[in-house]
Amino acid sequence: MADKINGLDTFSSLPSQVDLELLEALLEPEDANYPWNPGDEESEAYFQELEQQFGIEDLLDEEIIRRSQDFYGHLDTLWSSITSTSDHNNDNRQQSVVLNLQQTLCTNFSACVPQILLNTIATKAAEIFAARQLISEQLVECVQTILPAWGTEDLIVLARPFAYAMRSSESQNAVSALSNLQNSEWTALSEVDKAKVSLAVASYAFTELNKSQPKL
């Protein structure tokens, strides 16, 4: 029994890990310890060195922030330049398409349709050519500006034969539909004939736009 008690006393007398770490810190050279006394001469030099280190780190952080801002600013400038160039090229291509289509419509229909109306149809057709709409709706949208007195539903009824011809690729087209009107003045046409002529020109414009698309 006494031996067991002596063994427990011996175990409890062994230093703990905390005691060992504290002893190690106390045995370190003085210049490796934290200057607990701010009044010591060495303490001032120690703190000055720390301040210099922190100052250098702050400068490095500021430099990194500044350079990163410059870098991202440069990327924004490059992206804006690329986007602007792309938009400019797209505008030029669209303008070229419109001008070519206006010239084509003028060549074929200027005898009976005023050029300003042909230009309006060409511009609108090129604008909505790629829109996800029914063909009849596209035809109506092309001519609504020049036929303000007509309602949408009435124009859709008139547009259906032209939309059907475009879908089925029939030989009937705007040129043949207007063959009997080539010698007629626009002002002499009835309102119904004006609407039919306008829709015929619009269908011809979409056919020309479709033919100008690159083949895949």
Order of alpha helices (4+ residues) and beta strands (2+ residues): alpha-alpha-alpha-alpha-alpha-alpha-alpha-alpha
